[in-house]
Amino acid sequence: MPNQLQYETSPYLLQHANNPVDWYPWGEEALTKAVAEDKPILVSIGYSACHWCHVMERESFEKEDVAWLMNENFVCIKVDREERPDVDSIYMDAVQAMGVQGGWPLNVFLMPDAKPFYGLTYLPKKNWVNLLDSVRSAFDEHRQDLVQSAEGFARELNLTDAERYGLTQNDPLFAPETVEVLYRKVAVKTDDEKGGMRRAPKFPMPSVWRFLLRYYDATGNDAETSDRTLHQVKLTLDRMALGGIYDQLGGGFARYSTDGDWFAPHFEKMLYDNGQLLTLYAEAYSLTKSPLYKHVVYQTIGFAQRELLSPEGGFYSALDADSEGVEGKFYTFTTPELREILGADYDWFAELYSLTDAGNWEHGRNILHRTESDEAFAERMGWSLADLNVRLDATHIRLLQVRNERIRPGLDDKILCSWNGLMLKGLATAYRVFGEPEFLTLALRLAYFLLKKMRDARSGRLWHTYKLGRARQAGFLDDYAAVIDGFLALYQATFTESWLTEADQLTKYVLANFSDASVDELTGPEPLFFFTDKNGEELIARRKELFDNVIPSSNSMMAENLYLLSLLLDRPDYAERADQMLGRMQPLVQQNADYLTNWAAQFALRSRPTAEIAIVGPDADQFRAELDAEFYPNKVLSGTTDKSELPLLEQRGLVNGQTAIYVCYNRACQLPVTSVQEVWQILH
């Protein structure tokens, strides 16, 4: 008999709807039941593409004997971490405060008032059953001890950032010396041999390489430093693009590599990774002109369009690692399969992709993985590059035809606002760099979808999640930060002023509903934003997201949004707020730059004045495309083919009947020029 999850839309919750466990979704009904029945609460948090979440379900949550224990002794709540990142964040922080390494599935035991007293991640069935008995015994026999423990963790969760990290209000110091300190903190953790960070498993971590690209730009006069930095970025992007973490046949990146060689991925594909990596590879192409990076951008957009795009224009969340209950089965091949499909092409293909007779991975299967570039392999084989490309296209098509006949991995078909904001930024950036009309079409469809389906027309607020025509859950700060960032990129790609207006409207909503009104007598007004809307559900703590992880923190993204909007709309108050945020964070960034790389990127960007470039005239779009084709991250673009009341464009006209480009720094402008070549002379 289905449990209460049957009424949900989250694919992860629906996967558990037929468990014998009497699961409830997070909400008033379950929390009230715990108080009424005086039972401890078990909150189990995961997501649809989580391999070990599925394992724990098979081993424990599907078993009648385990379910009886859980139902008898606890109120059991299932949470999709992607749908409720606020709940996940609070209880993940609590578990880490208990000294447990975080991860999913996350299983947390709470008192009836929702305060946590114990938590852990995956356990096999026997250990799980023993734990359930122990926790319930402790609740019955040592309740006061658990109450004290839970109160302590609740106090810890409610510490201010000043109390937790010693943050005080400083004026930010945007200086090359500051940026050099940040670079050294990050560079010492990078892997100079295999790319990425010096650890396994290896995650893409786009914000790390985005910081290094901005550091490279900021230190352009130091050839040795610049070369070393660019080498670190290129090594990582090359190895990821050639490795098993990238789907060599269909495009798109898996979430991470389980080893230190980018070889064996955890095969799930997440929208948030691929959206950010589109931005990163497009930017890197504008600097390096690497054909590999262009291939990655085009193929990854092709993958997203083919496998994640909804009919309405939004993008679904993720693809599972497993199919037919086996991790990676959809993406890997046995050697006999490959010999049969490829025939005479097998030998050179096996050499390029590191295949072996016994299979290079588990269960006799092969992951397509390489470390050698097309150019190097073609030269070694005595082929032209064009010849190799023809051979690769032919073999890939044959393998894809076979793969497409297989049972596909499960699709998480909920649409998340924040992740779609990251994808919008990726598509807009790819269009700005490559000028591919299809990229802009996809970006515009997505932007209109977000406005029409994921924004409340009455209040102007965003919704966090959407499925089956229904948007729900008040948006979180990361939803606003990512969508504003996407709209700013789309404005600069098209010069359609409505996107700038929408970004400003969402920013005003953030300032009104996510700000911290408290004033500390020592540190002054609090400039950093809460993660949750003041009109949203009240949990046991209201937290701020500061640290950059696989996705940049919502506060670091908002600081950059405010700065860009201050330039595009001449809003000094936005710039002041951004500076206050950076000033408050600077000591923490200097201590932990490798965990705060999106913040660090802003210090690199701000170490020199930002170029405010205004283009006026019939060639505005063409000049924009020429400017975006080259790497210059420290700029904002504004343009019009006619007249505009935007601050950067107001009272600006043609020069001798020609399209004019105005380059300004700190609200002081150079004389207008009429060619992009002259702009580069000013900028450099």
TIMI-237419 format. One record per residue (C-alpha): residue number from 1; residue in one letter; x, y, z. Coordinates in steps of 0.02 Angstrom, whole numbers. Example, Ala and Ser with C-alpha at 12.3 -4.5 7.8 and 13.67 -1.06 7.14 Angstrom:
(site 1 a (615 -225 390))
(site 2 s (684 -53 357))
***
This chain:
(site 1 m (0 0 0))
(site 2 p (75 168 -51))
(site 3 n (129 290 86))
(site 4 q (106 479 93))
(site 5 l (241 509 -39))
(site 6 q (119 453 -175))
(site 7 y (50 631 -181))
(site 8 e (219 712 -215))
(site 9 t (296 765 -382))
(site 10 s (481 736 -340))
(site 11 p (545 582 -434))
(site 12 y (653 539 -283))
(site 13 l (506 541 -163))
(site 14 l (398 445 -285))
(site 15 q (532 310 -293))
(site 16 h (495 280 -108))
(site 17 a (306 293 -120))
(site 18 n (282 104 -119))
(site 19 n (407 65 20))
(site 20 p (329 -22 170))
(site 21 v (403 120 273))
(site 22 d (264 244 316))
(site 23 w (359 391 239))
(site 24 y (294 569 250))
(site 25 p (358 717 151))
(site 26 w (434 858 253))
(site 27 g (290 965 314))
(site 28 e (166 1011 448))
(site 29 e (76 843 450))
(site 30 a (230 740 494))
(site 31 l (300 868 618))
(site 32 t (133 882 708))
(site 33 k (117 692 714))
(site 34 a (287 679 801))
(site 35 v (233 800 937))
(site 36 a (60 721 958))
(site 37 e (130 544 972))
(site 38 d (288 600 1064))
(site 39 k (400 504 943))
(site 40 p (575 542 881))
(site 41 i (585 591 698))
(site 42 l (693 504 569))
(site 43 v (734 617 422))
(site 44 s (813 526 274))
(site 45 i (881 642 139))
(site 46 g (940 595 -36))
(site 47 y (910 630 -220))
(site 48 s (857 529 -371))
(site 49 a (1029 506 -450))
(site 50 c (1112 454 -286))
(site 51 h (1183 277 -304))
(site 52 w (1199 237 -118))
(site 53 c (1024 306 -85))
(site 54 h (958 170 -201))
(site 55 v (1067 39 -117))
(site 56 m (1001 83 56))
(site 57 e (823 79 -9))
(site 58 r (848 -97 -80))
(site 59 e (935 -162 75))
(site 60 s (829 -82 211))
(site 61 f (681 28 162))
(site 62 e (602 -105 50))
(site 63 k (612 -239 188))
(site 64 e (455 -271 291))
(site 65 d (549 -311 451))
(site 66 v (652 -150 443))
(site 67 a (499 -47 396))
(site 68 w (403 -115 547))
(site 69 l (542 -56 663))
(site 70 m (546 115 583))
(site 71 n (358 137 582))
(site 72 e (336 76 761))
(site 73 n (469 186 837))
(site 74 f (486 343 730))
(site 75 v (395 468 622))
(site 76 c (486 440 457))
(site 77 i (513 586 337))
(site 78 k (590 574 163))
(site 79 v (671 732 90))
(site 80 d (731 764 -86))
(site 81 r (884 873 -54))
(site 82 e (866 957 -223))
(site 83 e (687 1005 -186))
(site 84 r (721 1061 -6))
(site 85 p (901 1122 2))
(site 86 d (855 1224 156))
(site 87 v (811 1067 257))
(site 88 d (961 973 187))
(site 89 s (1081 1115 230))
(site 90 i (1025 1129 411))
(site 91 y (1035 944 450))
(site 92 m (1195 918 349))
(site 93 d (1277 1056 453))
(site 94 a (1212 974 611))
(site 95 v (1282 803 565))
(site 96 q (1451 880 522))
(site 97 a (1448 969 691))
(site 98 m (1429 794 765))
(site 99 g (1595 748 686))
(site 100 v (1520 642 546))
(site 101 q (1579 666 367))
(site 102 g (1430 724 266))
(site 103 g (1355 639 113))
(site 104 w (1197 557 48))
(site 105 p (1094 465 97))
(site 106 l (1092 574 253))
(site 107 n (995 499 398))
(site 108 v (962 615 546))
(site 109 f (869 580 707))
(site 110 l (772 726 783))
(site 111 m (677 759 942))
(site 112 p (489 787 916))
(site 113 d (525 976 905))
(site 114 a (637 942 751))
(site 115 k (803 976 840))
(site 116 p (936 849 789))
(site 117 f (1029 736 910))
(site 118 y (1113 605 799))
(site 119 g (1150 574 616))
(site 120 l (1250 473 492))
(site 121 t (1256 422 308))
(site 122 y (1236 249 227))
(site 123 l (1228 94 336))
(site 124 p (1201 -88 280))
(site 125 k (1042 -172 342))
(site 126 k (1112 -260 497))
(site 127 n (1198 -103 563))
(site 128 w (1044 2 523))
(site 129 v (928 -113 622))
(site 130 n (1047 -109 771))
(site 131 l (1054 80 762))
(site 132 l (865 96 758))
(site 133 d (853 -7 918))
(site 134 s (991 93 1004))
(site 135 v (918 263 959))
(site 136 r (744 217 1018))
(site 137 s (814 146 1180))
(site 138 a (911 306 1209))
(site 139 f (754 410 1176))
(site 140 d (655 308 1303))
(site 141 e (788 288 1437))
(site 142 h (903 439 1423))
(site 143 r (788 571 1353))
(site 144 q (856 718 1452))
(site 145 d (1031 685 1385))
(site 146 l (963 687 1206))
(site 147 v (866 848 1241))
(site 148 q (1026 933 1301))
(site 149 s (1122 869 1150))
(site 150 a (987 927 1029))
(site 151 e (979 1099 1111))
(site 152 g (1168 1114 1092))
(site 153 f (1162 1073 906))
(site 154 a (1017 1194 882))
(site 155 r (1118 1333 965))
(site 156 e (1266 1291 852))
(site 157 l (1155 1304 699))
(site 158 n (1092 1475 753))
(site 159 l (1262 1556 780))
(site 160 t (1286 1715 680))
(site 161 d (1426 1723 551))
(site 162 a (1519 1841 666))
(site 163 e (1510 1711 805))
(site 164 r (1547 1563 693))
(site 165 y (1687 1633 583))
(site 166 g (1736 1795 670))
(site 167 l (1674 1898 522))
(site 168 t (1683 2086 549))
(site 169 q (1646 2231 434))
(site 170 n (1799 2287 335))
(site 171 d (1825 2389 179))
(site 172 p (1874 2265 43))
(site 173 l (2052 2277 -19))
(site 174 f (2054 2254 -207))
(site 175 a (2242 2243 -235))
(site 176 p (2359 2130 -335))
(site 177 e (2441 2078 -171))
(site 178 t (2274 2014 -105))
(site 179 v (2241 1916 -263))
(site 180 e (2416 1840 -256))
(site 181 v (2381 1772 -81))
(site 182 l (2219 1694 -143))
(site 183 y (2304 1617 -294))
(site 184 r (2439 1534 -188))
(site 185 k (2306 1460 -72))
(site 186 v (2219 1380 -222))
(site 187 a (2372 1335 -327))
(site 188 v (2451 1232 -189))
(site 189 k (2298 1117 -194))
(site 190 t (2297 1090 -384))
(site 191 d (2361 931 -465))
(site 192 d (2502 980 -585))
(site 193 e (2511 806 -661))
(site 194 k (2330 755 -692))
(site 195 g (2232 917 -674))
(site 196 g (2094 956 -551))
(site 197 m (2125 967 -366))
(site 198 r (2253 856 -281))
(site 199 r (2132 727 -214))
(site 200 a (2018 584 -265))
(site 201 p (1878 575 -306))
(site 202 k (1896 719 -428))
(site 203 f (1753 843 -452))
(site 204 p (1750 969 -595))
(site 205 m (1732 1119 -474))
(site 206 p (1702 1251 -611))
(site 207 s (1724 1400 -493))
(site 208 v (1906 1350 -459))
(site 209 w (1954 1364 -642))
(site 210 r (1847 1519 -666))
(site 211 f (1949 1601 -527))
(site 212 l (2113 1549 -609))
(site 213 l (2056 1620 -776))
(site 214 r (2020 1786 -691))
(site 215 y (2185 1779 -599))
(site 216 y (2270 1746 -767))
(site 217 d (2184 1899 -839))
(site 218 a (2229 2007 -688))
(site 219 t (2416 1958 -696))
(site 220 g (2437 1975 -882))
(site 221 n (2601 2071 -863))
(site 222 d (2689 1927 -774))
(site 223 a (2724 1802 -912))
(site 224 e (2790 1664 -799))
(site 225 t (2642 1672 -680))
(site 226 s (2518 1684 -823))
(site 227 d (2592 1534 -912))
(site 228 r (2588 1429 -754))
(site 229 t (2408 1477 -719))
(site 230 l (2349 1444 -896))
(site 231 h (2437 1275 -893))
(site 232 q (2341 1226 -736))
(site 233 v (2175 1271 -817))
(site 234 k (2212 1190 -985))
(site 235 l (2278 1030 -906))
(site 236 t (2117 1011 -806))
(site 237 l (1998 1054 -948))
(site 238 d (2092 940 -1069))
(site 239 r (2096 792 -951))
(site 240 m (1911 811 -905))
(site 241 a (1859 825 -1088))
(site 242 l (1960 672 -1139))
(site 243 g (1925 569 -984))
(site 244 g (1791 447 -932))
(site 245 i (1701 584 -834))
(site 246 y (1648 653 -1004))
(site 247 d (1529 550 -1111))
(site 248 q (1641 527 -1263))
(site 249 l (1497 468 -1372))
(site 250 g (1349 575 -1321))
(site 251 g (1423 727 -1235))
(site 252 g (1394 793 -1059))
(site 253 f (1490 770 -897))
(site 254 a (1459 650 -755))
(site 255 r (1456 719 -577))
(site 256 y (1632 664 -530))
(site 257 s (1771 540 -560))
(site 258 t (1789 407 -424))
(site 259 d (1978 400 -451))
(site 260 g (2120 525 -472))
(site 261 d (2135 501 -661))
(site 262 w (1965 564 -722))
(site 263 f (1939 383 -779))
(site 264 a (1791 301 -691))
(site 265 p (1644 419 -664))
(site 266 h (1500 406 -545))
(site 267 f (1391 400 -700))
(site 268 e (1248 515 -651))
(site 269 k (1237 674 -755))
(site 270 m (1177 832 -667))
(site 271 l (1110 990 -751))
(site 272 y (1206 1103 -631))
(site 273 d (1375 1032 -682))
(site 274 n (1341 1041 -867))
(site 275 g (1270 1218 -862))
(site 276 q (1423 1284 -770))
(site 277 l (1544 1186 -879))
(site 278 l (1467 1261 -1036))
(site 279 t (1513 1433 -968))
(site 280 l (1687 1376 -919))
(site 281 y (1732 1289 -1083))
(site 282 a (1659 1431 -1189))
(site 283 e (1762 1558 -1091))
(site 284 a (1918 1449 -1104))
(site 285 y (1891 1434 -1292))
(site 286 s (1885 1623 -1310))
(site 287 l (2060 1624 -1233))
(site 288 t (2141 1468 -1306))
(site 289 k (2042 1435 -1467))
(site 290 s (2058 1249 -1426))
(site 291 p (1952 1145 -1548))
(site 292 l (1925 1020 -1406))
(site 293 y (1837 1152 -1301))
(site 294 k (1723 1201 -1445))
(site 295 h (1681 1017 -1472))
(site 296 v (1637 998 -1288))
(site 297 v (1521 1149 -1289))
(site 298 y (1429 1098 -1447))
(site 299 q (1415 915 -1398))
(site 300 t (1361 952 -1219))
(site 301 i (1224 1071 -1278))
(site 302 g (1172 933 -1399))
(site 303 f (1161 810 -1254))
(site 304 a (1060 930 -1146))
(site 305 q (942 970 -1289))
(site 306 r (918 786 -1330))
(site 307 e (904 712 -1155))
(site 308 l (859 848 -1029))
(site 309 l (752 977 -1122))
(site 310 s (567 980 -1077))
(site 311 p (436 1020 -1210))
(site 312 e (403 1185 -1119))
(site 313 g (583 1246 -1133))
(site 314 g (651 1211 -959))
(site 315 f (784 1080 -923))
(site 316 y (761 925 -815))
(site 317 s (875 896 -667))
(site 318 a (975 736 -689))
(site 319 l (1004 564 -762))
(site 320 d (1036 415 -648))
(site 321 a (1202 324 -640))
(site 322 d (1112 156 -649))
(site 323 s (1011 68 -781))
(site 324 e (940 -106 -757))
(site 325 g (1006 -93 -579))
(site 326 v (1187 -84 -636))
(site 327 e (1294 72 -623))
(site 328 g (1362 131 -791))
(site 329 k (1283 -10 -892))
(site 330 f (1208 110 -1019))
(site 331 y (1374 197 -1054))
(site 332 t (1500 53 -1057))
(site 333 f (1539 -89 -1177))
(site 334 t (1616 -262 -1165))
(site 335 t (1765 -296 -1277))
(site 336 p (1672 -428 -1381))
(site 337 e (1533 -300 -1411))
(site 338 l (1659 -171 -1470))
(site 339 r (1748 -294 -1585))
(site 340 e (1584 -342 -1665))
(site 341 i (1523 -162 -1687))
(site 342 l (1687 -86 -1746))
(site 343 g (1762 -229 -1846))
(site 344 a (1924 -172 -1930))
(site 345 d (1920 -7 -1836))
(site 346 y (1934 -93 -1666))
(site 347 d (2124 -96 -1649))
(site 348 w (2159 90 -1671))
(site 349 f (2001 135 -1573))
(site 350 a (2057 23 -1429))
(site 351 e (2227 106 -1427))
(site 352 l (2153 281 -1424))
(site 353 y (2023 242 -1289))
(site 354 s (2131 130 -1176))
(site 355 l (2025 -26 -1203))
(site 356 t (2084 -200 -1150))
(site 357 d (2034 -378 -1192))
(site 358 a (1974 -406 -1014))
(site 359 g (1890 -235 -1006))
(site 360 n (1969 -84 -923))
(site 361 w (1834 -72 -788))
(site 362 e (1722 -183 -681))
(site 363 h (1631 -340 -743))
(site 364 g (1730 -347 -905))
(site 365 r (1663 -181 -967))
(site 366 n (1757 -34 -1046))
(site 367 i (1744 151 -1008))
(site 368 l (1792 258 -1157))
(site 369 h (1937 357 -1087))
(site 370 r (2089 441 -1163))
(site 371 t (2231 557 -1118))
(site 372 e (2300 592 -1293))
(site 373 s (2237 735 -1401))
(site 374 d (2171 710 -1577))
(site 375 e (2322 801 -1646))
(site 376 a (2449 692 -1554))
(site 377 f (2361 528 -1597))
(site 378 a (2340 573 -1781))
(site 379 e (2524 617 -1794))
(site 380 r (2574 455 -1710))
(site 381 m (2466 354 -1829))
(site 382 g (2527 450 -1981))
(site 383 w (2352 514 -2020))
(site 384 s (2290 688 -2055))
(site 385 l (2179 768 -1923))
(site 386 a (2036 770 -2048))
(site 387 d (2057 584 -2078))
(site 388 l (2051 547 -1891))
(site 389 n (1894 654 -1871))
(site 390 v (1806 557 -2009))
(site 391 r (1854 391 -1926))
(site 392 l (1799 452 -1754))
(site 393 d (1631 515 -1818))
(site 394 a (1597 350 -1905))
(site 395 t (1641 241 -1754))
(site 396 h (1548 353 -1632))
(site 397 i (1389 347 -1738))
(site 398 r (1395 156 -1743))
(site 399 l (1420 143 -1555))
(site 400 l (1283 270 -1519))
(site 401 q (1161 172 -1627))
(site 402 v (1192 18 -1518))
(site 403 r (1187 118 -1356))
(site 404 n (1024 203 -1400))
(site 405 e (938 33 -1409))
(site 406 r (978 0 -1226))
(site 407 i (867 32 -1075))
(site 408 r (903 212 -1026))
(site 409 p (954 275 -854))
(site 410 g (813 349 -750))
(site 411 l (771 532 -778))
(site 412 d (739 655 -636))
(site 413 d (610 760 -727))
(site 414 k (582 897 -599))
(site 415 i (640 1068 -657))
(site 416 l (741 1169 -531))
(site 417 c (748 1358 -545))
(site 418 s (928 1381 -488))
(site 419 w (1000 1245 -598))
(site 420 n (906 1316 -748))
(site 421 g (982 1486 -707))
(site 422 l (1154 1405 -720))
(site 423 m (1104 1326 -885))
(site 424 l (1039 1493 -950))
(site 425 k (1208 1572 -910))
(site 426 g (1295 1428 -1000))
(site 427 l (1188 1443 -1157))
(site 428 a (1202 1633 -1162))
(site 429 t (1391 1626 -1139))
(site 430 a (1407 1492 -1274))
(site 431 y (1308 1604 -1392))
(site 432 r (1415 1755 -1348))
(site 433 v (1575 1661 -1388))
(site 434 f (1523 1555 -1538))
(site 435 g (1378 1655 -1613))
(site 436 e (1278 1495 -1643))
(site 437 p (1094 1546 -1669))
(site 438 e (1028 1383 -1597))
(site 439 f (1113 1421 -1430))
(site 440 l (1021 1587 -1420))
(site 441 t (855 1505 -1467))
(site 442 l (875 1381 -1324))
(site 443 a (926 1520 -1204))
(site 444 l (775 1628 -1248))
(site 445 r (653 1482 -1232))
(site 446 l (726 1443 -1061))
(site 447 a (720 1625 -1003))
(site 448 y (537 1642 -1054))
(site 449 f (498 1477 -969))
(site 450 l (574 1540 -806))
(site 451 l (472 1700 -813))
(site 452 k (309 1617 -864))
(site 453 k (312 1456 -761))
(site 454 m (430 1485 -615))
(site 455 r (387 1662 -561))
(site 456 d (232 1712 -464))
(site 457 a (149 1848 -569))
(site 458 r (70 1930 -417))
(site 459 s (215 1939 -293))
(site 460 g (360 1933 -417))
(site 461 r (443 1795 -318))
(site 462 l (521 1640 -396))
(site 463 w (468 1461 -366))
(site 464 h (603 1333 -332))
(site 465 t (536 1179 -422))
(site 466 y (417 1138 -565))
(site 467 k (340 978 -630))
(site 468 l (182 926 -722))
(site 469 g (124 1105 -743))
(site 470 r (141 1143 -558))
(site 471 a (269 1260 -479))
(site 472 r (296 1246 -292))
(site 473 q (411 1288 -147))
(site 474 a (459 1470 -121))
(site 475 g (623 1507 -208))
(site 476 f (787 1509 -113))
(site 477 l (928 1634 -131))
(site 478 d (1020 1522 -255))
(site 479 d (866 1525 -369))
(site 480 y (871 1715 -377))
(site 481 a (1061 1726 -389))
(site 482 a (1075 1603 -534))
(site 483 v (927 1672 -632))
(site 484 i (986 1852 -612))
(site 485 d (1159 1798 -673))
(site 486 g (1079 1712 -823))
(site 487 f (973 1865 -865))
(site 488 l (1127 1978 -855))
(site 489 a (1219 1864 -977))
(site 490 l (1067 1861 -1092))
(site 491 y (1054 2051 -1092))
(site 492 q (1237 2067 -1138))
(site 493 a (1213 1937 -1276))
(site 494 t (1061 2022 -1354))
(site 495 f (1050 2202 -1287))
(site 496 t (864 2169 -1257))
(site 497 e (833 2284 -1110))
(site 498 s (690 2184 -1036))
(site 499 w (814 2053 -974))
(site 500 l (906 2189 -878))
(site 501 t (741 2250 -806))
(site 502 e (694 2073 -751))
(site 503 a (865 2052 -667))
(site 504 d (839 2215 -574))
(site 505 q (663 2169 -518))
(site 506 l (724 2003 -447))
(site 507 t (868 2093 -360))
(site 508 k (747 2212 -277))
(site 509 y (648 2062 -216))
(site 510 v (806 1986 -142))
(site 511 l (852 2148 -53))
(site 512 a (677 2159 21))
(site 513 n (652 1977 72))
(site 514 f (822 1895 102))
(site 515 s (916 2033 194))
(site 516 d (967 2017 376))
(site 517 a (896 2167 469))
(site 518 s (1003 2139 624))
(site 519 v (1138 2265 669))
(site 520 d (1286 2206 773))
(site 521 e (1356 2342 886))
(site 522 l (1533 2285 843))
(site 523 t (1517 2233 661))
(site 524 g (1378 2350 602))
(site 525 p (1236 2307 479))
(site 526 e (1240 2131 408))
(site 527 p (1264 2138 219))
(site 528 l (1255 1949 184))
(site 529 f (1090 1870 133))
(site 530 f (991 1729 213))
(site 531 f (965 1573 106))
(site 532 t (777 1573 137))
(site 533 d (641 1700 98))
(site 534 k (570 1787 252))
(site 535 n (398 1733 188))
(site 536 g (449 1549 177))
(site 537 e (432 1407 302))
(site 538 e (516 1438 469))
(site 539 l (640 1301 514))
(site 540 i (744 1278 673))
(site 541 a (877 1394 601))
(site 542 r (888 1525 463))
(site 543 r (1058 1508 383))
(site 544 k (1170 1600 260))
(site 545 e (1261 1506 122))
(site 546 l (1442 1568 113))
(site 547 f (1556 1431 50))
(site 548 d (1575 1391 -135))
(site 549 n (1558 1208 -176))
(site 550 v (1516 1115 -337))
(site 551 i (1394 1261 -359))
(site 552 p (1453 1435 -306))
(site 553 s (1373 1500 -147))
(site 554 s (1217 1604 -171))
(site 555 n (1295 1751 -76))
(site 556 s (1450 1754 -187))
(site 557 m (1340 1752 -343))
(site 558 m (1231 1893 -274))
(site 559 a (1384 2000 -235))
(site 560 e (1438 1987 -417))
(site 561 n (1261 2019 -481))
(site 562 l (1248 2177 -376))
(site 563 y (1415 2240 -442))
(site 564 l (1370 2209 -625))
(site 565 l (1198 2289 -604))
(site 566 s (1278 2439 -519))
(site 567 l (1379 2469 -677))
(site 568 l (1242 2432 -803))
(site 569 l (1108 2533 -712))
(site 570 d (1215 2662 -621))
(site 571 r (1159 2603 -449))
(site 572 p (1291 2657 -322))
(site 573 d (1190 2575 -181))
(site 574 y (1210 2405 -267))
(site 575 a (1398 2430 -279))
(site 576 e (1404 2481 -97))
(site 577 r (1312 2323 -44))
(site 578 a (1427 2214 -150))
(site 579 d (1579 2297 -71))
(site 580 q (1509 2270 103))
(site 581 m (1484 2085 64))
(site 582 l (1661 2066 -3))
(site 583 g (1733 2164 142))
(site 584 r (1643 2054 268))
(site 585 m (1706 1896 182))
(site 586 q (1884 1949 141))
(site 587 p (1972 1879 298))
(site 588 l (1883 1712 275))
(site 589 v (1925 1708 89))
(site 590 q (2108 1742 126))
(site 591 q (2112 1597 249))
(site 592 n (2011 1472 145))
(site 593 a (2022 1530 -36))
(site 594 d (2011 1351 -104))
(site 595 y (1835 1337 -26))
(site 596 l (1784 1513 -78))
(site 597 t (1845 1523 -258))
(site 598 n (1693 1616 -327))
(site 599 w (1725 1751 -197))
(site 600 a (1910 1746 -244))
(site 601 a (1864 1771 -428))
(site 602 q (1781 1936 -383))
(site 603 f (1936 1998 -292))
(site 604 a (2036 1954 -449))
(site 605 l (1910 2043 -559))
(site 606 r (1906 2197 -449))
(site 607 s (2095 2213 -434))
(site 608 r (2083 2323 -590))
(site 609 p (1944 2439 -647))
(site 610 t (1805 2355 -747))
(site 611 a (1783 2415 -926))
(site 612 e (1607 2482 -955))
(site 613 i (1582 2467 -1143))
(site 614 a (1436 2552 -1230))
(site 615 i (1399 2518 -1414))
(site 616 v (1280 2633 -1509))
(site 617 g (1229 2611 -1691))
(site 618 p (1174 2487 -1824))
(site 619 d (1328 2376 -1802))
(site 620 a (1303 2355 -1613))
(site 621 d (1267 2167 -1625))
(site 622 q (1414 2134 -1741))
(site 623 f (1535 2232 -1631))
(site 624 r (1469 2143 -1477))
(site 625 a (1505 1976 -1559))
(site 626 e (1682 2030 -1603))
(site 627 l (1716 2087 -1425))
(site 628 d (1645 1928 -1349))
(site 629 a (1747 1816 -1464))
(site 630 e (1905 1863 -1368))
(site 631 f (1938 1829 -1184))
(site 632 y (1915 1985 -1079))
(site 633 p (1813 1944 -923))
(site 634 n (1832 2114 -839))
(site 635 k (1699 2204 -940))
(site 636 v (1513 2241 -948))
(site 637 l (1428 2272 -1115))
(site 638 s (1281 2384 -1154))
(site 639 g (1218 2422 -1327))
(site 640 t (1080 2485 -1440))
(site 641 t (1051 2503 -1625))
(site 642 d (952 2664 -1598))
(site 643 k (923 2760 -1436))
(site 644 s (912 2704 -1256))
(site 645 e (885 2780 -1085))
(site 646 l (1003 2658 -998))
(site 647 p (1139 2754 -904))
(site 648 l (1284 2689 -1010))
(site 649 l (1191 2729 -1173))
(site 650 e (1099 2889 -1131))
(site 651 q (1142 3038 -1242))
(site 652 r (1267 2933 -1339))
(site 653 g (1264 2940 -1528))
(site 654 l (1352 2891 -1689))
(site 655 v (1522 2959 -1739))
(site 656 n (1524 3027 -1917))
(site 657 g (1373 2917 -1956))
(site 658 q (1462 2760 -1895))
(site 659 t (1426 2644 -1748))
(site 660 a (1520 2711 -1597))
(site 661 i (1600 2617 -1453))
(site 662 y (1625 2707 -1287))
(site 663 v (1746 2633 -1160))
(site 664 c (1728 2697 -983))
(site 665 y (1812 2660 -816))
(site 666 n (1740 2716 -649))
(site 667 r (1613 2824 -741))
(site 668 a (1747 2916 -841))
(site 669 c (1746 2884 -1028))
(site 670 q (1876 2883 -1166))
(site 671 l (1839 2966 -1332))
(site 672 p (1724 2855 -1437))
(site 673 v (1800 2742 -1571))
(site 674 t (1723 2659 -1722))
(site 675 s (1809 2490 -1730))
(site 676 v (1836 2343 -1612))
(site 677 q (2022 2348 -1651))
(site 678 e (2031 2522 -1572))
(site 679 v (1937 2455 -1419))
(site 680 w (2070 2323 -1393))
(site 681 q (2205 2456 -1401))
(site 682 i (2116 2549 -1259))
(site 683 l (2085 2392 -1155))
(site 684 h (2261 2325 -1170))
***
